[in-house]
């Protein structure tokens, strides 16, 4: 079965999902309509002139077979439904109007708490590099140390990264909008604070970039799509607010695939800085690319079904997709209300743990957001943890050689970890129909008008097909998702976390549906010269622990210290 012609990556979707796996029975039974209904047909529907015979088509799309008497019983209700659609379409429903059907992750989790503490690894011996490239590629934690110890000023760092963004941004196609006025203002404030001995966080004075799904007041927010190229939103997203409070500096709105899908936006395809013949994957394309290229200190991305993990893998950086609800999505474009997550992409796993600690927390403007404790420690006693090693579908759980062949697993054992194999049940494909149904609902107006041609090349067929998903099947997909979460929790058993080097696997997809967190780190190249990664999947709201374990594995090697060859740019 061939992967999608365009690798899909939304807030996100990416990896080796096949068309069958993504739309399942939905697309198999749905015939895509023309882009615009004829005027005559539109008027006929508006008057409710639908016959019982017309419902035969609906039977096929729904995969049911009504009798003629039953269709006659249903037709008046269908006519009413069609008329009622118009009453809802007349309403103005902006981005922050969320359905009162809030998804709640199910499984073992800590009690509600605002407690937070961040203890980064000490960097007392670190001295400022003489070479500016070396400075640009330091981790966010190291940059924060240099700012606190006054070895580099926030203003100087900001100018360095603005210069690099200006120099390489067009080649890599990773920047949609630079924010130099804001960056310089924030840098001056951060520098003044340091001189007065006021340091707001471990990342005070560190410049960052943010995916252009997030609103930044005074700058356009394009969502990567031609239709919204000149859109402005008159407030900051919650993630921007919290990073500003932490003293971080906003440099740029980074590229994302059109409406959070893949790595192609209205300006072109965001490149993989390691290989300019290749895209960076999506949809947090610019976030991963700019981080890998040393154009920002760290970045913020989003994920629905792969958009932090996939570009992090492709661009060989570290990413952390948090638990659903851990970070407020206020001010970010909605793709799916029940799956969207906000998280960091950094050069080191420890940075991810620090950044997440700064942007986490409940926000009354996001109904799904919650407060849970967050205590970041870069090192743990692994002998006290029960760690599962994910086995593939064809692997024998009794075969220890699967673990023994993995160099990262041997490193875990050397640090005292006791490892045991684990497998999970493949979820029903139809669950992912929720994603396109919710996305189409948000983009309802544009997806049923000629505007559909201005939102990229990949979404239109999916949005159009979603029109033929029956409401009953949508609700049952939610129930199947609940069943998936229950089964997943049972199969977890008493494990604390799971480690895998399978980039795309059942756990990767399941956890996007259940809301569990996942950290990813680069781990060299495979035999085909493609990037390898190691992932750590954790219990709900257990991001500090999975980021710490990922960081401990990362420190046993040096893959994260490698850099792309800038001479190719």
C-alpha positions as CSV (number, residue, x, y, z in Angstrom):
1,X,0.0,0.0,0.0
2,X,1.6,3.3,-1.1
3,X,1.9,6.3,1.3
4,X,0.0,9.5,0.4
5,X,1.5,11.2,-2.6
6,X,2.1,14.2,-0.5
7,X,3.3,13.2,3.0
8,X,0.7,14.6,5.2
9,X,1.5,16.6,8.3
10,X,-1.0,18.7,10.1
11,X,-1.2,20.2,13.5
12,X,-0.8,17.5,12.3
13,X,-0.7,14.6,10.2
14,X,2.5,13.0,8.8
15,X,4.5,9.9,8.4
16,X,3.5,6.8,6.5
17,X,-0.3,7.1,6.8
18,X,-1.9,5.6,3.8
19,X,-5.0,7.0,2.2
20,X,-6.9,4.0,3.4
21,X,-5.5,4.4,7.0
22,X,-6.4,8.1,7.1
23,X,-9.9,8.2,5.8
24,X,-10.8,4.5,6.1
25,X,-14.2,3.6,5.1
26,X,-15.2,7.3,4.9
27,X,-13.3,8.0,1.7
28,X,-13.9,4.6,0.3
29,X,-17.7,5.3,0.3
30,X,-17.6,9.0,-0.4
31,X,-17.6,10.3,-4.0
32,X,-16.0,13.8,-4.0
33,X,-18.5,16.4,-5.2
34,X,-17.7,19.3,-7.6
35,X,-16.2,22.4,-6.0
36,X,-19.4,24.3,-6.2
37,X,-23.0,23.2,-6.3
38,X,-24.9,24.4,-9.4
39,X,-27.2,27.4,-8.7
40,X,-30.2,25.4,-9.6
41,X,-29.3,22.5,-7.2
42,X,-28.6,25.0,-4.4
43,X,-32.0,26.7,-4.7
44,X,-33.7,23.3,-4.9
45,X,-32.0,22.2,-1.6
46,X,-32.9,25.5,0.0
47,X,-36.6,24.9,-0.7
48,X,-36.4,21.4,0.7
49,X,-37.3,19.9,-2.6
50,X,-35.6,16.6,-1.8
51,X,-37.3,13.4,-2.8
52,X,-37.2,9.9,-1.2
53,X,-35.3,8.7,-4.2
54,X,-32.5,11.3,-3.5
55,X,-31.9,9.5,-0.2
56,X,-30.6,6.4,-2.0
57,X,-27.4,8.2,-2.6
58,X,-27.2,9.0,1.1
59,X,-27.7,5.3,1.8
60,X,-24.6,4.4,-0.2
61,X,-22.5,7.1,1.5
62,X,-23.6,6.0,4.9
63,X,-23.1,2.3,4.1
64,X,-26.7,1.4,5.0
65,X,-29.7,0.1,3.1
66,X,-33.1,1.6,3.9
67,X,-36.3,0.3,2.5
68,X,-38.5,2.5,0.3
69,X,-41.1,3.1,3.2
70,X,-38.3,4.0,5.5
71,X,-36.8,6.6,3.1
72,X,-40.3,8.1,2.8
73,X,-40.5,8.4,6.6
74,X,-37.1,10.1,6.7
75,X,-37.4,12.6,3.8
76,X,-39.3,15.3,5.7
77,X,-36.7,15.3,8.5
78,X,-33.9,15.5,5.9
79,X,-35.6,18.5,4.2
80,X,-35.8,20.2,7.6
81,X,-32.1,19.5,8.3
82,X,-31.0,21.0,5.0
83,X,-33.0,24.2,5.8
84,X,-31.6,24.3,9.3
85,X,-28.0,24.2,8.0
86,X,-28.5,27.7,6.8
87,X,-29.4,29.0,10.2
88,X,-26.1,27.9,11.7
89,X,-24.1,29.1,8.7
90,X,-25.4,32.6,9.2
91,X,-23.8,32.7,12.6
92,X,-20.4,34.4,13.1
93,X,-18.2,31.8,14.9
94,X,-14.6,33.0,15.3
95,X,-11.6,30.8,16.1
96,X,-12.0,30.7,19.8
97,X,-15.6,29.4,19.8
98,X,-15.1,25.7,20.8
99,X,-17.9,23.1,20.9
100,X,-18.9,22.2,24.4
101,X,-17.7,18.6,23.8
102,X,-14.3,18.9,25.5
103,X,-12.1,15.8,25.2
104,X,-10.8,14.6,28.5
105,X,-7.8,12.2,28.5
106,X,-8.4,9.0,30.4
107,X,-5.9,7.1,32.4
108,X,-3.5,7.4,35.4
109,X,-2.6,11.0,36.1
110,X,-1.7,13.4,38.9
111,X,-4.2,15.5,40.8
112,X,-4.8,19.1,39.8
113,X,-2.0,21.4,41.0
114,X,-0.3,24.6,39.9
115,X,3.0,23.5,41.4
116,X,6.0,24.0,39.1
117,X,9.8,23.9,39.6
118,X,12.6,24.0,37.0
119,X,16.1,22.9,37.8
120,X,18.2,22.9,34.6
121,X,21.6,21.1,34.5
122,X,24.3,23.5,35.9
123,X,26.5,25.1,33.2
124,X,29.0,26.8,35.5
125,X,32.0,26.1,33.4
126,X,30.4,27.1,30.1
127,X,32.1,30.1,28.4
128,X,30.9,32.1,25.4
129,X,32.2,30.6,22.2
130,X,34.4,32.9,20.0
131,X,32.7,31.8,16.8
132,X,29.2,33.2,16.2
133,X,28.1,29.9,14.5
134,X,29.1,28.0,17.7
135,X,27.1,30.5,19.7
136,X,24.0,30.2,17.5
137,X,23.9,26.4,17.8
138,X,24.1,26.3,21.6
139,X,21.2,24.8,23.4
140,X,18.5,27.1,24.9
141,X,19.7,26.2,28.4
142,X,23.2,27.2,27.5
143,X,22.1,30.4,26.0
144,X,20.1,31.2,29.1
145,X,23.3,30.6,31.2
146,X,25.3,33.0,29.1
147,X,22.7,35.7,29.5
148,X,22.4,35.2,33.3
149,X,26.2,35.3,33.7
150,X,26.3,38.4,31.4
151,X,28.7,36.7,28.9
152,X,26.2,37.6,26.1
153,X,23.4,40.2,26.1
154,X,19.8,39.5,24.9
155,X,20.2,42.3,22.4
156,X,23.4,40.7,20.9
157,X,21.7,37.3,20.7
158,X,18.6,38.8,19.1
159,X,20.7,40.6,16.4
160,X,22.7,37.4,15.7
161,X,19.5,35.3,15.1
162,X,17.7,38.1,13.2
163,X,20.8,38.2,10.9
164,X,20.7,34.4,10.4
165,X,17.0,34.4,9.8
166,X,17.4,37.1,7.2
167,X,20.4,35.4,5.6
168,X,19.1,31.8,5.4
169,X,15.3,32.2,5.8
170,X,14.5,32.6,2.1
171,X,16.7,29.6,1.0
172,X,15.2,27.3,3.6
173,X,11.7,28.9,3.2
174,X,11.2,28.5,6.9
175,X,10.0,32.1,7.8
176,X,6.7,33.7,6.9
177,X,7.0,36.9,8.9
178,X,10.0,38.3,10.8
179,X,9.1,40.3,14.0
180,X,12.2,42.5,14.4
181,X,10.5,45.5,16.0
182,X,9.0,43.3,18.7
183,X,12.2,41.3,19.1
184,X,14.3,44.3,19.7
185,X,11.9,45.8,22.1
186,X,11.7,42.6,24.1
187,X,15.5,42.1,24.0
188,X,16.1,45.6,25.4
189,X,13.7,44.9,28.2
190,X,15.4,41.5,28.9
191,X,18.8,43.2,29.0
192,X,17.6,45.9,31.3
193,X,16.1,43.2,33.6
194,X,19.4,41.3,33.7
195,X,21.4,44.5,34.5
196,X,19.0,45.0,37.5
197,X,19.5,41.4,38.6
198,X,15.9,40.4,37.6
199,X,15.9,37.1,35.7
200,X,12.5,35.8,35.0
201,X,13.2,32.2,34.0
202,X,16.1,29.8,32.9
203,X,15.4,31.0,29.4
204,X,15.3,34.7,30.1
205,X,16.7,36.6,27.1
206,X,16.7,33.6,24.8
207,X,15.2,34.3,21.3
208,X,12.7,31.9,19.8
209,X,10.4,31.5,16.8
210,X,6.8,30.4,16.7
211,X,4.7,28.5,14.1
212,X,2.5,30.8,12.1
213,X,-0.6,29.3,13.5
214,X,-0.2,31.5,16.6
215,X,-1.3,35.1,16.8
216,X,1.2,37.8,17.6
217,X,-0.3,41.2,18.0
218,X,0.8,43.7,15.3
219,X,1.8,41.0,12.8
220,X,0.0,38.9,10.3
221,X,-1.0,35.3,11.1
222,X,-1.3,33.5,7.8
223,X,-1.9,29.8,8.8
224,X,0.4,29.1,5.8
225,X,-2.5,29.5,3.4
226,X,-3.1,31.9,0.6
227,X,-6.6,32.7,1.7
228,X,-5.3,34.1,5.0
229,X,-2.0,35.7,3.7
230,X,-3.0,39.1,5.0
231,X,-4.9,38.1,8.1
232,X,-4.1,39.9,11.4
233,X,-5.4,39.0,14.9
234,X,-5.4,41.7,17.5
235,X,-4.0,39.8,20.4
236,X,-1.2,37.5,21.4
237,X,-1.6,33.7,21.7
238,X,-1.4,32.3,25.2
239,X,2.0,30.7,24.4
240,X,3.4,34.1,23.3
241,X,2.0,35.7,26.5
242,X,3.7,33.1,28.7
243,X,7.0,33.2,26.9
244,X,7.0,37.0,27.2
245,X,6.4,36.7,30.9
246,X,9.4,34.4,31.1
247,X,11.6,36.9,29.4
248,X,12.0,35.1,26.1
249,X,12.2,37.0,22.8
250,X,9.9,36.5,19.8
251,X,11.9,36.6,16.5
252,X,9.6,35.3,13.8
253,X,6.5,33.6,12.7
254,X,7.7,30.4,11.2
255,X,6.3,28.5,8.2
256,X,3.8,25.7,8.4
257,X,2.0,23.8,5.8
258,X,-1.2,25.3,4.5
259,X,-3.8,25.1,7.4
260,X,-1.4,22.8,9.3
261,X,-1.0,20.2,6.6
262,X,2.4,19.0,5.3
263,X,5.4,21.4,4.7
264,X,4.1,23.4,1.7
265,X,2.8,26.9,2.3
266,X,1.9,29.7,0.0
267,X,5.6,30.7,-0.3
268,X,6.8,27.2,-1.2
269,X,8.1,24.1,0.5
270,X,10.1,24.4,3.7
271,X,13.4,22.7,3.3
272,X,15.2,20.1,5.3
273,X,18.4,22.0,6.3
274,X,20.3,18.7,6.1
275,X,19.2,18.1,2.5
276,X,17.7,21.0,0.5
277,X,16.3,18.6,-2.1
278,X,13.9,17.4,0.6
279,X,11.1,19.0,2.5
280,X,11.3,19.4,6.3
281,X,8.1,17.4,6.8
282,X,5.1,19.0,8.4
283,X,3.3,20.8,9.6
284,X,5.6,22.4,12.2
285,X,8.0,22.7,9.3
286,X,9.6,26.1,10.0
287,X,9.9,25.4,13.7
288,X,11.9,22.2,13.1
289,X,13.9,23.6,10.2
290,X,14.9,26.9,11.9
291,X,15.9,25.1,15.1
292,X,18.0,22.6,13.2
293,X,19.6,25.5,11.2
294,X,20.6,27.5,14.3
295,X,18.3,30.4,13.3
296,X,16.4,30.5,16.7
297,X,17.2,29.5,20.3
298,X,14.2,27.2,20.3
299,X,10.8,27.1,18.7
300,X,7.1,26.4,19.3
301,X,5.0,24.0,17.2
302,X,1.7,22.2,17.3
303,X,0.6,18.6,16.7
304,X,-2.6,16.8,16.0
305,X,-1.3,13.7,14.3
306,X,2.5,14.0,13.9
307,X,3.4,17.7,13.3
308,X,5.9,18.0,16.1
309,X,7.3,14.5,16.1
310,X,7.6,14.1,12.3
311,X,9.5,17.3,11.4
312,X,11.7,16.8,14.5
313,X,12.6,13.4,13.1
314,X,13.3,14.7,9.6
315,X,15.3,17.7,10.8
316,X,17.2,15.8,13.5
317,X,16.1,17.9,16.5
318,X,14.4,17.2,19.7
319,X,10.6,17.6,20.1
320,X,8.0,17.2,22.9
321,X,4.4,16.7,22.2
322,X,2.7,17.3,25.5
323,X,-0.4,15.8,27.0
324,X,-3.6,17.1,25.5
325,X,-4.7,20.1,27.6
326,X,-1.3,20.7,29.1
327,X,-0.8,23.9,27.2
328,X,-3.4,26.5,26.2
329,X,-4.2,26.7,22.5
330,X,-5.8,30.2,22.8
331,X,-4.7,32.3,19.9
332,X,-3.7,29.3,17.8
333,X,-5.5,28.1,14.7
334,X,-7.9,25.3,15.4
335,X,-7.6,22.2,13.3
336,X,-9.4,19.7,15.6
337,X,-10.7,20.9,19.0
338,X,-10.3,17.4,20.5
339,X,-6.7,16.6,19.3
340,X,-4.6,19.8,18.9
341,X,-1.6,20.1,21.2
342,X,1.1,22.9,21.6
343,X,4.7,22.0,22.3
344,X,8.4,22.9,21.9
345,X,11.0,21.9,19.3
346,X,14.6,22.4,20.5
347,X,18.1,21.3,19.9
348,X,18.2,19.3,23.1
349,X,15.6,17.3,25.1
350,X,16.4,19.2,28.2
351,X,15.4,22.4,26.5
352,X,12.1,20.9,25.7
353,X,11.5,20.2,29.3
354,X,12.3,23.8,30.3
355,X,10.2,25.4,27.5
356,X,7.2,23.3,28.4
357,X,7.5,24.3,32.0
358,X,7.2,27.9,30.9
359,X,4.1,27.6,28.7
360,X,2.1,25.0,30.6
361,X,-1.0,25.7,32.7
362,X,-4.7,26.3,32.7
363,X,-6.2,29.1,30.7
364,X,-9.9,30.0,31.0
365,X,-9.9,30.9,27.3
366,X,-9.1,27.2,26.4
367,X,-11.8,24.9,27.8
368,X,-9.5,21.8,27.6
369,X,-6.5,23.4,29.4
370,X,-5.7,22.1,32.9
371,X,-3.3,22.7,35.8
372,X,-1.1,19.7,36.8
373,X,2.2,19.7,38.7
374,X,5.3,20.2,36.7
375,X,8.7,19.4,38.3
376,X,11.6,19.4,35.9
377,X,14.7,17.5,36.9
378,X,17.2,16.6,34.1
379,X,18.3,13.3,35.8
380,X,16.4,10.4,37.4
381,X,17.1,7.1,39.1
382,X,16.2,4.8,36.3
383,X,16.3,1.7,38.6
384,X,13.1,2.9,40.2
385,X,11.2,3.1,36.9
386,X,9.4,0.3,35.0
387,X,10.3,0.9,31.4
388,X,8.6,-0.8,28.5
389,X,10.4,-1.3,25.1
390,X,7.9,-1.2,22.3
391,X,7.9,-4.3,20.1
392,X,6.7,-4.4,16.5
393,X,3.7,-6.3,15.3
394,X,5.9,-9.2,14.1
395,X,8.3,-9.3,17.0
396,X,8.1,-12.1,19.5
397,X,7.7,-10.8,23.1
398,X,10.0,-13.6,24.3
399,X,12.8,-12.6,22.0
400,X,15.3,-10.5,24.1
401,X,17.5,-9.9,21.0
402,X,15.1,-7.1,19.9
403,X,16.2,-5.2,23.0
404,X,19.8,-6.3,22.8
405,X,20.2,-5.0,19.3
406,X,19.3,-1.4,20.2
407,X,22.3,0.6,21.4
408,X,20.1,3.1,23.2
409,X,18.4,0.2,25.1
410,X,21.9,-1.0,26.2
411,X,22.6,2.5,27.4
412,X,19.4,2.5,29.5
413,X,20.4,-0.8,31.1
414,X,23.8,0.6,31.9
415,X,22.1,3.4,33.8
416,X,20.2,0.8,35.9
417,X,16.9,0.5,33.9
418,X,15.0,-2.8,33.9
419,X,13.4,-3.2,30.5
420,X,10.5,-5.3,29.4
421,X,8.8,-5.8,26.1
422,X,5.3,-4.4,25.4
423,X,2.9,-4.4,22.4
424,X,-0.3,-2.4,21.8
425,X,-3.4,-3.1,19.7
426,X,-3.7,-1.3,16.4
427,X,-6.7,1.2,16.7
428,X,-9.6,1.2,14.3
429,X,-8.8,3.3,11.3
430,X,-12.2,5.1,11.4
431,X,-11.2,7.0,14.5
432,X,-9.2,9.4,12.4
433,X,-12.3,10.5,10.5
434,X,-12.8,12.8,13.6
435,X,-9.8,14.9,12.4
436,X,-11.2,15.9,9.0
437,X,-14.7,16.2,10.3
438,X,-13.7,18.7,13.0
439,X,-11.3,20.5,10.6
440,X,-14.0,20.9,8.0
441,X,-16.4,22.3,10.7
442,X,-13.9,25.0,11.6
443,X,-13.3,25.9,7.9
444,X,-16.9,25.4,7.0
445,X,-17.5,28.5,4.9
446,X,-14.3,28.4,2.9
447,X,-14.6,24.7,2.3
448,X,-18.0,25.0,0.6
449,X,-17.2,28.0,-1.6
450,X,-14.6,28.8,-4.3
451,X,-12.3,29.8,-1.5
452,X,-11.4,26.1,-1.1
453,X,-8.9,26.6,-4.0
454,X,-6.9,29.0,-1.8
455,X,-6.1,26.7,1.1
456,X,-3.4,24.5,-0.5
457,X,-3.6,21.4,-2.6
458,X,-4.1,18.7,0.0
459,X,-7.0,19.8,2.2
460,X,-9.7,20.3,-0.4
461,X,-10.4,16.6,-1.2
462,X,-10.4,15.8,2.6
463,X,-12.7,18.7,3.5
464,X,-15.1,17.8,0.7
465,X,-15.2,14.1,1.6
466,X,-15.9,15.0,5.2
467,X,-19.2,16.5,4.1
468,X,-20.4,13.0,3.6
469,X,-19.6,11.7,7.1
470,X,-22.9,10.9,8.9
471,X,-23.3,12.4,12.3
472,X,-24.0,9.0,13.8
473,X,-20.7,7.7,12.5
474,X,-18.9,10.8,13.9
475,X,-20.3,10.1,17.4
476,X,-19.4,6.4,17.1
477,X,-15.9,7.4,16.1
478,X,-15.7,9.3,19.4
479,X,-16.9,6.1,21.2
480,X,-14.3,4.0,19.4
481,X,-11.7,6.5,20.6
482,X,-12.9,6.1,24.2
483,X,-12.6,2.3,23.7
484,X,-9.1,2.7,22.3
485,X,-8.1,4.8,25.4
486,X,-9.4,2.1,27.7
487,X,-7.6,-0.7,25.9
488,X,-4.4,1.3,25.8
489,X,-4.5,1.9,29.5
490,X,-5.1,-1.8,30.2
491,X,-2.1,-2.8,28.0
492,X,0.1,-0.2,29.7
493,X,-0.1,-2.3,32.8
494,X,2.1,-1.0,35.6
495,X,4.8,0.5,33.2
496,X,5.9,4.1,33.9
497,X,6.9,4.9,30.4
498,X,7.7,3.3,27.0
499,X,10.8,3.8,24.7
500,X,10.9,3.0,21.0
501,X,12.9,3.7,17.9
502,X,10.0,3.0,15.6
503,X,9.3,6.4,14.1
504,X,5.8,5.7,13.0
505,X,4.0,3.0,15.0
506,X,0.8,2.2,16.7
507,X,1.8,4.0,19.9
508,X,2.6,7.2,17.9
509,X,-0.9,7.3,16.4
510,X,-2.7,6.0,19.5
511,X,-1.2,8.6,21.8
512,X,-2.4,11.4,19.5
513,X,-5.9,10.0,20.0
514,X,-5.6,9.4,23.7
515,X,-3.7,12.6,24.5
516,X,-0.6,11.0,26.0
517,X,2.8,12.8,25.7
518,X,5.8,11.8,23.6
519,X,9.4,13.1,23.4
520,X,11.7,12.5,20.4
521,X,15.5,12.8,20.1
522,X,17.7,12.4,17.0
523,X,19.7,9.2,16.9
524,X,21.9,9.2,13.8
525,X,21.1,7.7,10.4
526,X,19.9,4.3,9.2
527,X,21.3,2.2,6.4
528,X,19.4,4.3,3.8
529,X,20.9,7.5,5.2
530,X,17.5,8.5,6.6
531,X,17.3,10.0,10.1
532,X,16.8,7.7,13.1
533,X,15.1,8.8,16.3
534,X,14.4,7.5,19.8
535,X,11.0,8.3,21.4
536,X,9.9,8.2,25.0
537,X,6.1,7.9,25.6
538,X,4.7,8.7,29.0
539,X,1.7,8.6,31.3
540,X,-0.7,11.6,31.1
541,X,1.0,14.9,32.3
542,X,4.3,13.1,32.9
543,X,6.3,15.2,30.5
544,X,9.0,16.1,33.0
545,X,9.9,12.4,33.4
546,X,9.8,11.5,29.7
547,X,11.9,14.6,28.8
548,X,14.4,13.6,31.5
549,X,14.7,10.0,30.3
550,X,15.0,11.3,26.7
551,X,17.7,13.7,27.9
552,X,19.6,11.0,29.7
553,X,19.6,8.8,26.6
554,X,20.6,11.8,24.5
555,X,23.6,12.5,26.7
556,X,25.0,9.0,26.1
557,X,25.7,10.0,22.5
558,X,26.4,13.2,20.5
559,X,23.9,13.0,17.6
560,X,22.1,16.2,18.8
561,X,25.4,18.1,18.6
562,X,25.8,17.6,14.8
563,X,25.0,20.5,12.5
564,X,23.8,20.8,8.9
565,X,26.4,22.1,6.4
566,X,25.5,25.8,6.0
567,X,27.8,26.1,2.9
568,X,25.0,24.2,1.1
569,X,22.5,27.0,1.8
